């Protein structure tokens, strides 16, 4: 079984005003299950955020504010999913994504890969099927099946926009 991660830790990924720690990330499944998300708004500007892959079929949990176009208040039609291979190299933007479901009141969204992207950032091929997504084998973490307690230690891992970096960051 993959390492369990509490829902609080997963949700904590999405805070953007973080103090970056120089701590070492020791869990390979955790660091490679984190993705960077680029979301283009109708005005053409791109914004970044983080997500975490929570299933074998690449359902990626993120914050709704990462994928909602602030002009239309609808999901962005141009999402890019960048995969993390390690904490030392920038993420690789290999997929375009689509919003599977979202709840602005909870500030949560699920996205999934839709197309493969070439080295020039263009989509190619057909829409990815669930079987094709599973065959890619993106690393994922399970969400714990227990409620965290007040005062539990939380480790935050992701690509906070406030830092302005493509490096994976960790905060304790």
C-alpha positions, 0 to 999 in steps of 0.5 A: 500500500502507498504511504497514507497522507491526511486530508489536512496535508493534501488540502494544505498544499494549496495555500500560497503564502508559504515560508519555504523550508530547505528540508529534504523530501524523503518519500518518493511517492509523495514528491512524485505524486505532486504536479504543477498546474498551469491554468490560462484565463480568458485574458491570456494570462497563465497562473500556476498552482499545485495538485496531488494525484490521488488515484491510479486513474490520475484524478488530481486534487487541487484547489478550485481557485487554481482552475477557475477562470476569474473572468468567467467563474467557470473552469479554465479551458486550457490547463497544463499538468506538469509531472514531478520526477524529483525535487531537483528539476523543474516539472515536465509539462506532459499533459493538457488537463480537464476539470472533472469536478469542482466546488468553489465553496469548498475551494476544491477541484478534481482534474485529469489528463486529457491529451498528451503534449509534445515538446512544443506544448501542443496537444496531440493524439486522441483524448486519453481513455481511462485505460491509457491514463492508468497505463501511464502509471502516474505516482499517487498517494492515498488519502488517509481514512482517519480524521486528523487531530488538532495540533497534528504536524503537517508537511506542505509540498508543492509549487506555491505561486507566491514563491514564483519557482518551478522547484518543488518546495517543502514547508513543515 
